[in-house]
Amino acid sequence: MTVQPYRLHIERIDPSKNMARFYALSIEPNLFGGTSLVRSWGRIGSRGQQKIHVFDSEAKAVDLLLTLLRRKRSRGYLPLQ
């Protein structure tokens, strides 16, 4: 079961390329006693897309969250300011 709430929203904006993207990650409990990592992404202002990963432990969900965060930060995504 999820003890600590994890929510993250990062954006990548580059007007010269007409780029305005968001990426959101959250770790939430699911109905079966496990933990889910919910990923949402798309153009800012749109609903975007969503993918849900299901894990049996919170630690595995946190590991994937950190891996995805490192990957997005290396591509220029920054936290909201």
CORHUSUL-V554777 format. One record per backbone hydrogen bond with DSSP energy under -0.5 kcal/mol. NH is the residue of the N-H (numbers start at 1). CO is the residue of the C=O. E is the energy in kcal/mol with one decimal. If there is no record, write none. Layout:
# CORHUSUL-V554777
NH;CO;E  NH;CO;E
This chain:
# CORHUSUL-V554777
6;27;-0.8  8;25;-2.7  10;23;-2.8  11;78;-3.1  12;21;-2.3  14;19;-2.6  17;14;-1.4  18;15;-1.0  19;14;-2.3  20;18;-0.5  21;12;-2.7  22;42;-2.7  23;10;-2.4  24;40;-3.3  25;8;-2.6  26;38;-1.7  27;6;-2.0  28;26;-0.5  28;36;-2.8  30;34;-1.7  33;30;-1.3  35;55;-2.4  36;28;-3.5  37;53;-2.8  38;26;-3.2  38;36;-0.6  39;37;-0.6  39;51;-3.1  40;24;-2.6  41;49;-1.9  42;22;-1.7  44;20;-2.8  46;43;-2.3  49;41;-3.2  51;39;-2.5  53;37;-2.7  55;35;-3.4  61;57;-1.2  62;58;-2.4  63;59;-2.1  64;60;-1.9  65;61;-2.3  66;62;-2.6  67;63;-2.0  68;64;-2.7  69;65;-2.5  70;66;-2.4  71;67;-2.0  72;68;-2.5  73;69;-2.7  74;70;-1.9  75;71;-0.7  75;72;-0.7  76;73;-1.3  77;72;-2.1  78;11;-3.1  80;9;-1.0
